[in-house]
Amino acid sequence: MKNELVLQAFGQHLRRLREARGWSQQALADVADVSKPTIYRLETARYSVTLDVLASLAQGLEIPLSELMQFPVPPRSSAD
């Protein structure tokens, strides 16, 4: 996987946003009109998100797309 650190950081960020609202993965899936397995795969960095899904998530979370994409990414180790 090319950008595994980014996928992991995004997944953690998405989970924090979801949990801050007290939502289950199913609740987020419902408001974003995506499947629960998609939410699971995103949060566990098993799936690279598409622009379409990003837009649906932002709309479901009622936040700007830019806010959904603001998350820290740890630096790569020198062994990479």
C-alpha positions, 0 to 999 in steps of 0.5 A: 500500500503506497500511503498506508500512514495516510490511510491509517491517520484518516481512519483514526480521524474519521473514527474520532469524528464519528465517536464525538457524535456518539454514532455507531459505524452503522449510524454514520453509514446511514447518514452518509449513504454508504455501507457499514463495511465501507466505514469499517474498512476506512476506519481500519485503513483497509480501503482507500477512500474515493472522492465520492465517499469523502463528499458523502461522509462530509455531508453526513457529518455536516462538516466541510470537506476540508475539515474532514481532510484535516488530520495529522499524518505521522512522518515516515520512518527512515526505514521506509 
